[in-house]
């Protein structure tokens, strides 16, 4: 049975969050915005741009802002566009004939999004450039994420980049650009985006209605708005608070509480996200923040009540920091291995929690 278009999830949307095309402004990334505007104003608007940086820092938001700005006439100097303009309205409705978006397609047979962007999607891009030529003005394509292209799709895109149609703009969003073909990277101008500072994160999250939790989400998401929205949508702050409370019971870990915390990882993945992935992410962030605390002191912006005091106790110096950094690498490797062989998520997470609880710094820090 064919899935109705309105029921198909968007591959480039964080579950439970607005789509990047809906953002009214781009906060931060001033250098990237200046570089693009300068190139456009100076008649040096390259046909392909690679927007790269950590996942969730705003690459897609910037790509959609660029698209709206270019299609609506490039009037402002900061990539803002009139929200009431016909072009902006059509972009928001995905009805602008001079814009297309390439992302992982829906697989009706499997009942889920495809794992990759296939060559058929790039062929659709070629058809778009041919059909939209009569519209006049620039034609814009957003590929999100370019990391998702399989080999055939990447090779097909390379041919487009080598012989680009006139007045075209291709925006490639990439989380790990090193994984792209070197020949693709060499044919693009690059805009590198860094994690957002806490004030910028707070402003963006407040814009989205997350006023009360903005500071804690900003602290826990390492400057990634996408990650902050994912955590907010999965009650990540409550889960992280429970993790901090759990490790506060050291040196005598509350094993019943540990088992209860770990059991939530066995839930089914759904529209709001994957509980196992959330548990692994929170453990990883917790240990990373412990390692950072040993080197730089307890975090000024806490992601949970009592976090700073706990980290000062469990990671008081650079020796402890080195230990926690090694523990983080070990846990990441175990998580990858567990995913590969389909180990029971709750059992794997509990084992990881118990392993962390046996860490020498944790045993030594009994004050």
Secondary structure, 3 states (H helix, E strand, C coil): CCCCHHHCCCCCCCCCCCCHHHCCCCCCCHHHHHHHHHHHHCCCCCCEEEEECCCCCCHHHHHHHHHHHHHCCCCCCCCCCCCCCHHHHHHHCCCCCCEEEECCCEECCCCEECCCECHHHHHHHHHHHHHHHHHCCCEEEEEECHHHECHHHHHHHHHHHHCCCCCEEEEEEECCHHHCCHHHHHCCEEEECCCCCHHHHHHHHHHCCCCCCHHHHHHHCCCCHHHHHHHHHCCHHHHHHHHHHHHCCCCCCCHHHHHHHHHHHHCCCECCECHHHHHHHHHHHHHHHHHHHHHHCCCCCCCCCCHHHHHHHHCCCHHHHHHHHHHHHHHHHHHHHHHHHCCCHHHHHHHHHHHHHCCHHHHHCCC
